[in-house]
Amino acid sequence: MTKNKSKAKKSKPLQTPSTVDSKIIPFRYGVVENAGRSFQNTLSVYDPFHPKLSPKAKNPTPSHPRRPLRKHERPKRIDLHDNIQSEARVWRSRMTYRHISIHVKHFILSTPGFPRAPLPPTNPDAYQIVDAGGGKGLGMFAARDIRAVDLVVDERPMMVVPGSSTGVLANKEGFGKYTEEQQKQILLYEMGRAIEIAWSRMPEMHQRAFMELKNAHEQDGSGPHMGRTRTNGRIDCAICKDISRINHSCSPNVVFSWHISSFSVRIRAVRDIPSGSEMTISYCRILDSAAERAKALAPYGIDPCLCSLACSDFVKSNISDERRARFKDPLKLSPKPPEPGEPPNAWVQLALTRLQELEEENLQAAREYRRTLVQLIHIRVFLLDVQKVLYFARKLKAVYKVKDEEEMPEMYTSGEGIERHPYWMMGE
């Protein structure tokens, strides 16, 4: 008992607003040192790459978040190289460091095919990283003509950080006495320190690439590592050497997807991209209004957004806002007899008009674009129009491959398959 008491006396209590003169030392990043957890407890939970962690753990049992992980439960470093022995020279350059819980680790390791090698691009050397101009820093540009559906790059990130790993701090005794802003600062501090641990174990070339990325969170207490993670993270905060250089557009021409089996981020084109054009993704919800998008982009330092006339021109912005608001409501189409004076297929025109507007807005990356193409294909199957089915199926192929990484079913791509479609039988 005496020994335990002596240890308790040595522990440093949390600093509270009452113990700090706000006029002299304002509450900001780093003031609440080691807040919420001791350093050792934080290390055992946040750092799965610690050298003391056992590599022999098998079938560990779930651990309670309030206690440190036992030795057999602690996650080991996950290397994602397929053949470490034969390619030792490139092993470090192809490792991804991930800040994860043991439960997530076992989910990853149980994924079928893991760790599968990343896919080769459709065309080698399809892009280059150069200055984008306009104060945007570096960007990814097409080095050759890229077609819709082409795989531009399949890249393993330098680091992957979950969206939030500090929620457990909210249950710590005394945490609730801080203000909401102070709690945010504590969480940023704890998460930033965990990210710094993973960063320190990355190869030197990746450390340099990481620190060269833009930090749009220099004034909110994020710290240099957390700030770059929040600015450049893609899909569960995956920080990539090249993909994290892709700049924003409210009408993006590429989309990204995360694949656990290869532990990589894939970039595919959703429309044709001429050589020399910049490749862009969306940092916000592209069907929101210009004002809503501007608010979402402000934390990235994009103020104002001048990516297209839909953002910079007042008249075109209003037209675009009205369209994007309508795009949020899916069309509900069903065959119906025409009104007096209408053509027989007037009900089809609604979908054709929507597809035209989506393409005028360059919103091939929007979910509504795929939904509208599927509707038009089903309509044309019902009307027994094989040629129009194949026409819309070619448009859908790019989006289908991008989203599902699968080829389209035969019922959309061949005359025989189309004639076996249920809607064809209904149309007959």
C-alpha positions as CSV (number, residue, x, y, z in Angstrom):
1,M,0.0,0.0,0.0
2,T,2.8,2.4,0.9
3,K,4.5,1.7,-2.4
4,N,1.4,2.4,-4.4
5,K,0.8,5.6,-2.5
6,S,4.3,6.8,-3.3
7,K,3.7,6.2,-6.9
8,A,0.4,8.1,-6.8
9,K,2.2,11.1,-5.3
10,K,4.8,11.1,-8.1
11,S,2.1,11.3,-10.8
12,K,1.6,14.7,-12.2
13,P,-2.0,15.9,-12.0
14,L,-3.8,17.5,-14.9
15,Q,-3.5,21.3,-15.1
16,T,-6.9,22.9,-14.9
17,P,-8.0,26.4,-15.8
18,S,-7.9,27.3,-12.1
19,T,-4.2,26.4,-11.8
20,V,-3.2,28.5,-14.9
21,D,-3.5,32.3,-15.0
22,S,-5.3,32.7,-18.3
23,K,-4.0,36.3,-18.6
24,I,-0.4,35.1,-18.5
25,I,-0.5,31.6,-20.0
26,P,-3.5,31.1,-22.3
27,F,-4.8,27.6,-22.8
28,R,-3.4,26.5,-26.1
29,Y,-1.6,23.6,-27.8
30,G,0.7,21.7,-25.4
31,V,-0.3,23.4,-22.2
32,V,-2.0,20.2,-20.8
33,E,1.0,18.0,-21.1
34,N,0.3,14.2,-21.2
35,A,-3.4,15.0,-20.6
36,G,-5.7,12.1,-20.0
37,R,-3.1,9.3,-19.9
38,S,0.3,8.7,-18.6
39,F,3.0,8.5,-21.4
40,Q,3.4,4.7,-20.9
41,N,-0.3,4.0,-21.2
42,T,-0.5,6.2,-24.2
43,L,2.5,4.4,-25.8
44,S,1.0,1.0,-25.2
45,V,-2.3,1.9,-26.9
46,Y,-1.2,4.4,-29.5
47,D,2.1,2.9,-30.7
48,P,1.7,-0.5,-32.2
49,F,5.3,-0.4,-33.5
50,H,7.1,-0.1,-30.1
51,P,10.1,-2.5,-30.1
52,K,9.1,-4.1,-26.8
53,L,5.8,-5.3,-28.2
54,S,5.6,-9.1,-28.7
55,P,5.7,-10.5,-32.3
56,K,4.5,-13.8,-31.1
57,A,1.0,-12.8,-30.0
58,K,-1.7,-15.2,-31.3
59,N,-5.4,-14.9,-31.0
60,P,-5.4,-12.1,-28.4
61,T,-8.6,-11.5,-26.5
62,P,-10.3,-8.1,-26.7
63,S,-8.9,-5.6,-24.2
64,H,-10.8,-3.0,-22.1
65,P,-9.9,0.5,-23.2
66,R,-9.3,1.6,-19.6
67,R,-6.3,-0.6,-19.0
68,P,-3.1,-1.0,-20.9
69,L,-2.8,-4.0,-23.3
70,R,-1.2,-7.1,-21.9
71,K,1.9,-8.3,-23.6
72,H,0.2,-11.0,-25.6
73,E,-2.5,-8.5,-26.8
74,R,-0.2,-5.8,-28.1
75,P,-0.1,-5.3,-31.8
76,K,3.1,-5.8,-33.7
77,R,4.4,-3.7,-36.6
78,I,2.6,-4.6,-39.7
79,D,4.8,-4.6,-42.8
80,L,3.0,-4.8,-46.1
81,H,5.7,-6.0,-48.4
82,D,5.0,-9.3,-50.1
83,N,8.5,-10.7,-50.1
84,I,10.8,-9.0,-47.6
85,Q,13.6,-11.5,-47.9
86,S,14.2,-11.2,-51.6
87,E,13.6,-7.4,-51.8
88,A,15.1,-6.1,-48.7
89,R,16.5,-3.0,-50.4
90,V,13.1,-1.6,-51.1
91,W,11.3,-2.9,-48.0
92,R,11.5,0.3,-46.0
93,S,10.4,2.5,-48.9
94,R,7.2,0.3,-49.3
95,M,6.2,0.1,-45.7
96,T,3.1,1.8,-44.4
97,Y,2.9,2.8,-40.8
98,R,-0.6,2.6,-39.3
99,H,-1.8,3.9,-35.9
100,I,-4.4,1.2,-35.1
101,S,-6.1,-0.7,-32.4
102,I,-5.5,-4.5,-32.1
103,H,-9.1,-5.2,-33.3
104,V,-8.5,-3.2,-36.5
105,K,-5.2,-5.0,-37.0
106,H,-6.9,-8.4,-36.9
107,F,-9.6,-7.2,-39.3
108,I,-6.8,-6.2,-41.7
109,L,-4.9,-9.4,-41.4
110,S,-8.0,-11.5,-41.9
111,T,-9.0,-9.7,-45.2
112,P,-8.8,-12.3,-48.1
113,G,-5.8,-11.8,-50.2
114,F,-3.9,-9.5,-47.8
115,P,-1.3,-8.3,-48.5
116,R,-1.9,-8.3,-52.2
117,A,0.5,-6.2,-54.3
118,P,-0.9,-2.8,-55.6
119,L,-2.2,-2.9,-59.2
120,P,0.0,-1.6,-62.0
121,P,-1.3,1.6,-63.7
122,T,-3.1,1.4,-67.0
123,N,-0.3,3.4,-68.6
124,P,3.1,3.8,-66.9
125,D,4.3,7.4,-66.2
126,A,0.8,8.7,-66.6
127,Y,1.3,11.7,-64.3
128,Q,3.8,14.1,-62.9
129,I,3.9,16.1,-59.7
130,V,4.6,19.8,-60.6
131,D,3.8,23.3,-59.4
132,A,0.0,23.9,-59.9
133,G,0.3,27.7,-59.8
134,G,-2.2,30.1,-58.3
135,G,-0.7,29.5,-54.8
136,K,-2.0,25.9,-54.7
137,G,1.5,24.4,-54.4
138,L,2.3,21.1,-56.1
139,G,-0.3,19.2,-58.0
140,M,-0.8,16.0,-60.0
141,F,-0.9,16.6,-63.8
142,A,-1.5,14.2,-66.7
143,A,1.7,13.4,-68.5
144,R,-0.3,11.7,-71.4
145,D,-3.9,11.4,-72.5
146,I,-5.9,9.5,-69.9
147,R,-9.2,7.8,-70.7
148,A,-12.2,7.5,-68.4
149,V,-11.8,4.3,-66.2
150,D,-8.0,4.3,-66.5
151,L,-6.1,3.4,-63.3
152,V,-3.8,6.4,-62.8
153,V,-2.0,5.0,-59.7
154,D,-2.4,2.5,-56.9
155,E,-0.3,3.8,-54.1
156,R,0.4,2.5,-50.6
157,P,0.3,5.4,-48.1
158,M,3.3,6.4,-46.0
159,M,1.0,6.4,-43.0
160,V,-2.6,5.6,-42.1
161,V,-4.3,7.2,-39.1
162,P,-7.9,6.4,-38.0
163,G,-10.3,9.3,-38.0
164,S,-10.3,9.3,-34.2
165,S,-8.5,7.2,-31.6
166,T,-8.8,9.5,-28.6
167,G,-12.5,9.0,-27.7
168,V,-11.4,6.9,-24.8
169,L,-10.0,10.1,-23.2
170,A,-13.6,11.3,-22.8
171,N,-14.1,8.7,-20.1
172,K,-11.1,9.7,-18.1
173,E,-11.9,11.0,-14.6
174,G,-11.7,14.8,-14.6
175,F,-11.8,15.2,-18.4
176,G,-15.3,16.7,-18.3
177,K,-14.2,19.7,-16.3
178,Y,-12.5,21.2,-19.3
179,T,-14.3,23.4,-21.7
180,E,-15.2,22.0,-25.2
181,E,-12.3,24.0,-26.7
182,Q,-9.9,22.7,-24.1
183,Q,-11.0,19.1,-24.7
184,K,-10.4,19.6,-28.4
185,Q,-6.9,20.9,-27.7
186,I,-6.2,17.9,-25.4
187,L,-7.3,15.4,-28.1
188,L,-5.3,17.2,-30.8
189,Y,-2.2,17.1,-28.5
190,E,-2.6,13.3,-27.7
191,M,-3.3,12.3,-31.3
192,G,-0.5,14.5,-32.6
193,R,2.0,12.9,-30.3
194,A,0.9,9.4,-31.5
195,I,1.3,10.4,-35.1
196,E,4.7,11.8,-34.4
197,I,5.8,8.4,-32.9
198,A,4.7,6.7,-36.2
199,W,6.4,9.5,-38.2
200,S,9.7,9.0,-36.4
201,R,9.8,5.3,-37.5
202,M,9.2,6.1,-41.2
203,P,12.1,6.0,-43.7
204,E,13.9,9.3,-44.0
205,M,12.6,9.9,-47.5
206,H,9.0,9.5,-46.3
207,Q,9.7,11.8,-43.3
208,R,10.8,14.5,-45.7
209,A,7.9,13.9,-48.1
210,F,5.5,14.1,-45.1
211,M,6.9,17.3,-43.8
212,E,6.8,18.9,-47.3
213,L,3.0,18.5,-47.4
214,K,0.9,21.6,-46.8
215,N,-0.3,22.3,-43.2
216,A,-3.5,24.3,-43.2
217,H,-4.0,23.9,-39.4
218,E,-1.1,25.9,-38.1
219,Q,-3.2,28.1,-35.9
220,D,-5.7,25.7,-34.3
221,G,-3.4,23.7,-32.0
222,S,-3.0,20.7,-34.3
223,G,0.8,20.7,-34.3
224,P,3.0,20.0,-37.3
225,H,2.3,16.3,-37.7
226,M,-1.4,16.3,-36.8
227,G,-1.9,19.4,-39.0
228,R,-0.5,17.8,-42.1
229,T,-2.5,14.7,-41.4
230,R,-5.8,16.6,-41.2
231,T,-4.9,18.6,-44.3
232,N,-3.8,15.8,-46.6
233,G,-5.4,12.6,-45.3
234,R,-7.5,10.7,-47.7
235,I,-10.0,7.9,-46.7
236,D,-9.4,7.3,-43.0
237,C,-6.5,9.7,-43.1
238,A,-4.2,7.9,-45.5
239,I,-1.1,10.1,-46.1
240,C,0.4,9.3,-49.5
241,K,3.5,10.6,-51.2
242,D,1.9,11.4,-54.5
243,I,-1.9,11.1,-54.0
244,S,-1.8,13.6,-51.2
245,R,-0.6,16.2,-53.7
246,I,-3.9,16.1,-55.7
247,N,-5.7,19.4,-55.4
248,H,-9.4,20.1,-55.0
249,S,-12.1,20.8,-57.6
250,C,-15.8,21.0,-57.2
251,S,-16.1,19.1,-60.4
252,P,-13.3,16.5,-60.0
253,N,-12.0,14.3,-62.8
254,V,-10.6,11.5,-60.7
255,V,-11.9,9.6,-57.7
256,F,-10.1,7.6,-55.0
257,S,-10.9,4.3,-53.3
258,W,-9.3,2.4,-50.4
259,H,-8.5,-1.3,-50.7
260,I,-7.6,-3.3,-47.6
261,S,-6.4,-6.4,-49.5
262,S,-3.5,-4.3,-51.1
263,F,-3.5,-1.7,-48.4
264,S,-3.5,1.0,-51.0
265,V,-5.4,4.0,-52.4
266,R,-6.4,3.8,-56.1
267,I,-7.0,6.8,-58.3
268,R,-9.1,6.3,-61.4
269,A,-10.3,8.8,-64.0
270,V,-14.1,9.3,-64.3
271,R,-13.8,11.2,-67.6
272,D,-11.2,11.7,-70.3
273,I,-8.2,13.9,-69.1
274,P,-6.1,15.5,-71.8
275,S,-2.3,15.5,-71.4
276,G,-1.2,18.5,-69.4
277,S,-4.4,18.9,-67.5
278,E,-4.5,18.8,-63.7
279,M,-6.1,15.8,-61.9
280,T,-8.4,16.8,-59.1
281,I,-10.5,15.3,-56.4
282,S,-13.2,16.8,-54.2
283,Y,-12.4,17.9,-50.6
284,C,-16.1,18.5,-49.9
285,R,-19.6,17.2,-50.9
286,I,-19.9,18.2,-54.5
287,L,-23.7,18.4,-54.6
288,D,-23.7,21.1,-51.9
289,S,-24.3,24.7,-52.8
290,A,-21.3,27.1,-53.5
291,A,-21.7,28.7,-50.0
292,E,-21.7,25.3,-48.3
293,R,-18.7,24.1,-50.2
294,A,-16.8,27.3,-49.4
295,K,-17.5,26.7,-45.7
296,A,-16.2,23.1,-45.9
297,L,-13.1,24.2,-47.9
298,A,-12.1,27.0,-45.6
299,P,-10.1,24.8,-43.2
300,Y,-7.9,23.7,-46.2
301,G,-7.0,27.4,-46.8
302,I,-9.1,27.5,-50.0
303,D,-10.8,30.8,-49.7
304,P,-12.3,31.6,-52.1
305,C,-12.6,28.5,-54.3
306,L,-11.9,29.4,-58.0
307,C,-11.8,25.9,-59.4
308,S,-14.6,26.6,-62.0
309,L,-17.2,29.1,-63.0
310,A,-19.6,27.3,-60.8
311,C,-17.7,28.8,-57.9
312,S,-16.3,32.1,-59.2
313,D,-19.1,33.4,-61.5
314,F,-22.2,34.7,-59.7
315,V,-24.7,33.9,-62.4
316,K,-23.3,30.5,-63.3
317,S,-22.9,29.7,-59.6
318,N,-26.7,30.3,-59.0
319,I,-27.5,28.0,-62.0
320,S,-25.2,25.3,-60.7
321,D,-26.6,25.6,-57.1
322,E,-30.1,25.0,-58.4
323,R,-29.0,22.0,-60.4
324,R,-27.0,20.4,-57.7
325,A,-29.9,20.8,-55.3
326,R,-32.1,18.9,-57.7
327,F,-29.5,16.2,-58.2
328,K,-29.9,15.3,-54.5
329,D,-33.4,14.0,-55.2
330,P,-33.3,10.8,-57.4
331,L,-35.7,10.7,-60.3
332,K,-38.6,8.3,-60.0
333,L,-39.5,7.1,-63.4
334,S,-42.2,4.7,-64.6
335,P,-43.8,4.1,-68.0
336,K,-46.9,6.1,-68.4
337,P,-49.2,7.1,-71.4
338,P,-48.2,10.4,-72.9
339,E,-50.3,13.6,-72.3
340,P,-52.1,15.1,-75.3
341,G,-49.5,16.5,-77.7
342,E,-46.6,14.7,-76.0
343,P,-44.3,12.2,-77.8
344,P,-44.7,8.6,-76.7
345,N,-41.5,8.5,-74.7
346,A,-41.8,11.9,-72.9
347,W,-41.2,10.3,-69.5
348,V,-37.7,9.3,-70.7
349,Q,-36.8,12.9,-71.3
350,L,-36.5,13.7,-67.6
351,A,-33.6,11.2,-67.2
352,L,-31.9,12.4,-70.5
353,T,-32.1,16.1,-69.3
354,R,-30.6,15.2,-65.9
355,L,-27.7,13.3,-67.6
356,Q,-27.0,16.2,-69.8
357,E,-27.0,18.6,-66.9
358,L,-24.7,16.4,-64.8
359,E,-22.2,16.2,-67.7
360,E,-22.4,20.0,-68.2
361,E,-21.5,20.4,-64.5
362,N,-18.7,17.8,-65.0
363,L,-20.1,15.7,-62.1
364,Q,-19.3,12.3,-63.3
365,A,-17.9,11.6,-59.9
366,A,-21.3,12.1,-58.2
367,R,-23.4,9.1,-57.2
368,E,-26.4,10.6,-59.1
369,Y,-24.5,10.3,-62.4
370,R,-24.2,6.6,-62.0
371,R,-27.8,6.3,-60.8
372,T,-29.1,8.2,-63.8
373,L,-27.1,6.1,-66.3
374,V,-28.5,2.9,-64.7
375,Q,-32.1,4.3,-65.0
376,L,-31.5,5.1,-68.7
377,I,-30.1,1.7,-69.3
378,H,-33.2,0.0,-67.7
379,I,-35.5,2.3,-69.6
380,R,-33.9,1.4,-73.0
381,V,-33.9,-2.3,-72.1
382,F,-37.6,-2.0,-71.4
383,L,-38.1,-0.2,-74.7
384,L,-36.1,-3.0,-76.5
385,D,-33.6,-0.5,-77.8
386,V,-30.3,-2.5,-77.8
387,Q,-28.1,0.2,-79.4
388,K,-29.1,2.9,-76.8
389,V,-28.5,0.4,-74.0
390,L,-24.9,-0.2,-75.3
391,Y,-24.4,3.5,-75.7
392,F,-25.3,4.3,-72.1
393,A,-23.5,1.2,-70.9
394,R,-20.2,2.5,-72.3
395,K,-20.7,5.7,-70.3
396,L,-21.5,3.6,-67.2
397,K,-18.5,1.4,-67.6
398,A,-16.0,4.0,-66.3
399,V,-18.1,4.8,-63.2
400,Y,-18.8,1.1,-62.6
401,K,-15.2,0.2,-62.6
402,V,-14.2,3.1,-60.5
403,K,-16.7,2.4,-57.7
404,D,-16.8,-1.4,-57.7
405,E,-13.4,-2.4,-59.3
406,E,-15.4,-4.9,-61.3
407,E,-16.4,-5.3,-64.9
408,M,-20.0,-4.6,-65.8
409,P,-22.4,-7.6,-66.0
410,E,-23.0,-9.2,-69.4
411,M,-26.6,-8.1,-69.3
412,Y,-25.5,-4.6,-70.0
413,T,-22.7,-5.2,-72.4
414,S,-23.9,-7.6,-75.1
415,G,-27.0,-8.1,-77.2
416,E,-27.6,-11.6,-75.9
417,G,-27.2,-10.5,-72.3
418,I,-29.5,-7.6,-72.8
419,E,-32.2,-9.8,-74.2
420,R,-32.1,-11.9,-71.0
421,H,-32.6,-8.9,-68.8
422,P,-35.8,-9.0,-66.7
423,Y,-36.8,-5.6,-68.1
424,W,-36.5,-6.9,-71.7
425,M,-39.0,-9.6,-70.8
426,M,-41.3,-7.0,-69.3
427,G,-41.0,-4.8,-72.4
428,E,-41.9,-7.7,-74.7
